[in-house]
Amino acid sequence: MKKAQIARLKLRCPITLGRQHEINIPSGWFDLVFTMCAAIEDEAQAINKKHRQRMFLPRIVFIEEHQGRIICDVINGTKDISEIIKQAQMRSAKSCMTCGDEGSQFRLGRNLVTRCHKHRSSEMHY
């Protein structure tokens, strides 16, 4: 993912991405990850307004690509946040890692990847 994209995520999600975290995903999934992070941030903001317990707010530890899907680890998560992540994972398995268009998973060597027909054989750069 590009530095500008990471900066945009940090600006939108100051609570959930406020600490050190690792974001290592292909650029094609940026919109998907941005939507997921924004929804998690909205949950964190709602918790912050209710409880005022900042140390127990949800925080994203990392977001990565693994076997053609997004994986995301959150500390202090809730059932709603788990559902947000699950939905993003399901969408990532159907979206091209390179461009974000509709894609499908297939095996490339030992790994699963998710790509559209146009990017099926291209080299992956993060």
C-alpha atoms as a printed R data frame, in Angstrom:
    type eleno elety resid chain resno       x       y       z
1   ATOM     1    CA   MET     A     1   0.000   0.000   0.000
2   ATOM     2    CA   LYS     A     2   1.200   3.506  -0.752
3   ATOM     3    CA   LYS     A     3   2.331   5.913   1.975
4   ATOM     4    CA   ALA     A     4  -0.435   8.359   1.053
5   ATOM     5    CA   GLN     A     5  -3.025   5.621   1.538
6   ATOM     6    CA   ILE     A     6  -1.605   4.729   4.960
7   ATOM     7    CA   ALA     A     7  -1.638   8.422   5.939
8   ATOM     8    CA   ARG     A     8  -5.287   8.696   4.872
9   ATOM     9    CA   LEU     A     9  -6.139   5.672   7.032
10  ATOM    10    CA   LYS     A    10  -4.357   7.116  10.074
11  ATOM    11    CA   LEU     A    11  -6.142  10.441   9.637
12  ATOM    12    CA   ARG     A    12  -9.575   8.770   9.466
13  ATOM    13    CA   CYS     A    13  -8.906   6.319  12.304
14  ATOM    14    CA   PRO     A    14  -6.986   8.053  15.125
15  ATOM    15    CA   ILE     A    15  -8.159   5.710  17.899
16  ATOM    16    CA   THR     A    16  -7.850   2.330  16.209
17  ATOM    17    CA   LEU     A    17  -4.659   3.133  14.281
18  ATOM    18    CA   GLY     A    18  -3.140   5.585  16.767
19  ATOM    19    CA   ARG     A    19  -0.365   3.302  17.983
20  ATOM    20    CA   GLN     A    20   2.264   1.348  16.129
21  ATOM    21    CA   HIS     A    21   0.631  -1.089  13.790
22  ATOM    22    CA   GLU     A    22   1.489  -3.018  10.694
23  ATOM    23    CA   ILE     A    23  -0.449  -2.557   7.460
24  ATOM    24    CA   ASN     A    24   0.880  -4.759   4.701
25  ATOM    25    CA   ILE     A    25  -1.746  -5.169   2.007
26  ATOM    26    CA   PRO     A    26  -1.901  -4.764  -1.760
27  ATOM    27    CA   SER     A    27  -3.122  -1.389  -3.048
28  ATOM    28    CA   GLY     A    28  -6.121  -2.976  -4.756
29  ATOM    29    CA   TRP     A    29  -7.712  -3.635  -1.384
30  ATOM    30    CA   PHE     A    30  -7.321  -0.064  -0.082
31  ATOM    31    CA   ASP     A    31 -11.026   0.841  -0.354
32  ATOM    32    CA   LEU     A    32 -11.992  -2.412   1.344
33  ATOM    33    CA   VAL     A    33  -9.529  -1.846   4.198
34  ATOM    34    CA   PHE     A    34 -10.485   1.838   4.497
35  ATOM    35    CA   THR     A    35 -14.153   0.874   4.877
36  ATOM    36    CA   MET     A    36 -13.291  -1.821   7.449
37  ATOM    37    CA   CYS     A    37 -11.054   0.520   9.486
38  ATOM    38    CA   ALA     A    38 -13.622   3.337   9.375
39  ATOM    39    CA   ALA     A    39 -16.338   1.003  10.689
40  ATOM    40    CA   ILE     A    40 -14.039  -0.204  13.490
41  ATOM    41    CA   GLU     A    41 -13.146   3.425  14.282
42  ATOM    42    CA   ASP     A    42 -16.848   4.319  14.480
43  ATOM    43    CA   GLU     A    43 -17.343   1.484  16.999
44  ATOM    44    CA   ALA     A    44 -14.353   2.730  19.024
45  ATOM    45    CA   GLN     A    45 -15.722   6.298  18.996
46  ATOM    46    CA   ALA     A    46 -19.093   5.044  20.247
47  ATOM    47    CA   ILE     A    47 -17.406   3.097  23.076
48  ATOM    48    CA   ASN     A    48 -15.279   6.141  23.931
49  ATOM    49    CA   LYS     A    49 -18.370   8.360  24.255
50  ATOM    50    CA   LYS     A    50 -20.167   5.843  26.475
51  ATOM    51    CA   HIS     A    51 -17.521   4.525  28.819
52  ATOM    52    CA   ARG     A    52 -14.620   6.982  28.778
53  ATOM    53    CA   GLN     A    53 -12.162   4.109  29.277
54  ATOM    54    CA   ARG     A    54  -9.519   4.926  26.677
55  ATOM    55    CA   MET     A    55  -7.189   2.121  27.703
56  ATOM    56    CA   PHE     A    56  -9.780  -0.480  26.754
57  ATOM    57    CA   LEU     A    57 -10.704   0.926  23.342
58  ATOM    58    CA   PRO     A    58 -10.344  -1.345  20.295
59  ATOM    59    CA   ARG     A    59  -6.995  -1.014  18.541
60  ATOM    60    CA   ILE     A    60  -5.831  -2.574  15.297
61  ATOM    61    CA   VAL     A    61  -2.548  -4.443  15.736
62  ATOM    62    CA   PHE     A    62  -2.001  -5.432  12.124
63  ATOM    63    CA   ILE     A    63  -3.692  -5.819   8.763
64  ATOM    64    CA   GLU     A    64  -2.085  -8.211   6.293
65  ATOM    65    CA   GLU     A    65  -2.747 -10.328   3.254
66  ATOM    66    CA   HIS     A    66  -2.597 -14.063   3.895
67  ATOM    67    CA   GLN     A    67  -3.528 -16.716   1.348
68  ATOM    68    CA   GLY     A    68  -5.528 -14.311  -0.803
69  ATOM    69    CA   ARG     A    69  -7.498 -12.728   2.055
70  ATOM    70    CA   ILE     A    70  -7.218  -9.888   4.496
71  ATOM    71    CA   ILE     A    71  -6.377 -10.797   8.058
72  ATOM    72    CA   CYS     A    72  -6.749  -8.254  10.831
73  ATOM    73    CA   ASP     A    73  -5.906  -8.508  14.520
74  ATOM    74    CA   VAL     A    74  -7.664  -6.206  16.988
75  ATOM    75    CA   ILE     A    75  -7.165  -5.956  20.720
76  ATOM    76    CA   ASN     A    76 -10.171  -5.120  22.904
77  ATOM    77    CA   GLY     A    77 -12.508  -6.060  20.053
78  ATOM    78    CA   THR     A    78 -16.231  -6.665  20.313
79  ATOM    79    CA   LYS     A    79 -18.641  -8.993  18.519
80  ATOM    80    CA   ASP     A    80 -19.572  -6.138  16.175
81  ATOM    81    CA   ILE     A    81 -15.926  -5.543  15.306
82  ATOM    82    CA   SER     A    82 -15.392  -9.259  14.704
83  ATOM    83    CA   GLU     A    83 -18.325  -9.184  12.292
84  ATOM    84    CA   ILE     A    84 -16.885  -6.126  10.479
85  ATOM    85    CA   ILE     A    85 -13.574  -7.964  10.026
86  ATOM    86    CA   LYS     A    86 -15.315 -11.151   8.904
87  ATOM    87    CA   GLN     A    87 -17.262  -9.245   6.225
88  ATOM    88    CA   ALA     A    88 -14.069  -7.579   4.975
89  ATOM    89    CA   GLN     A    89 -12.336 -10.970   4.791
90  ATOM    90    CA   MET     A    90 -15.175 -12.425   2.752
91  ATOM    91    CA   ARG     A    91 -15.128  -9.444   0.355
92  ATOM    92    CA   SER     A    92 -11.328  -9.642  -0.002
93  ATOM    93    CA   ALA     A    93 -11.638 -13.243  -1.212
94  ATOM    94    CA   LYS     A    94 -13.733 -11.914  -4.114
95  ATOM    95    CA   SER     A    95 -11.784  -8.719  -4.943
96  ATOM    96    CA   CYS     A    96  -8.621  -8.419  -7.023
97  ATOM    97    CA   MET     A    97  -5.567  -7.649  -4.897
98  ATOM    98    CA   THR     A    98  -4.096  -5.491  -7.654
99  ATOM    99    CA   CYS     A    99  -7.007  -3.318  -8.804
100 ATOM   100    CA   GLY     A   100  -9.965  -4.042  -6.493
101 ATOM   101    CA   ASP     A   101 -12.248  -5.302  -9.278
102 ATOM   102    CA   GLU     A   102 -14.172  -8.550  -8.961
103 ATOM   103    CA   GLY     A   103 -11.767 -11.472  -8.783
104 ATOM   104    CA   SER     A   104 -11.454 -15.038  -7.673
105 ATOM   105    CA   GLN     A   105  -9.038 -17.072  -5.632
106 ATOM   106    CA   PHE     A   106  -6.629 -19.488  -7.259
107 ATOM   107    CA   ARG     A   107  -3.390 -21.185  -6.412
108 ATOM   108    CA   LEU     A   108  -0.161 -19.536  -7.563
109 ATOM   109    CA   GLY     A   109   2.689 -21.804  -6.555
110 ATOM   110    CA   ARG     A   110   2.097 -22.711  -2.920
111 ATOM   111    CA   ASN     A   111  -0.047 -19.666  -2.160
112 ATOM   112    CA   LEU     A   112  -3.644 -18.669  -2.727
113 ATOM   113    CA   VAL     A   113  -4.116 -15.293  -4.393
114 ATOM   114    CA   THR     A   114  -7.187 -13.294  -5.360
115 ATOM   115    CA   ARG     A   115  -7.071 -11.581  -8.717
116 ATOM   116    CA   CYS     A   116  -9.233 -10.620 -11.657
117 ATOM   117    CA   HIS     A   117  -8.696 -12.104 -15.120
118 ATOM   118    CA   LYS     A   118  -6.687  -9.061 -16.192
119 ATOM   119    CA   HIS     A   119  -4.122  -9.417 -13.371
120 ATOM   120    CA   ARG     A   120  -4.177 -13.196 -13.114
121 ATOM   121    CA   SER     A   121  -0.560 -13.651 -14.160
122 ATOM   122    CA   SER     A   122   0.978 -10.346 -13.053
123 ATOM   123    CA   GLU     A   123   3.633 -10.002 -10.349
124 ATOM   124    CA   MET     A   124   2.348  -8.739  -6.991
125 ATOM   125    CA   HIS     A   125   3.828  -5.565  -5.460
126 ATOM   126    CA   TYR     A   126   2.679  -4.144  -2.112
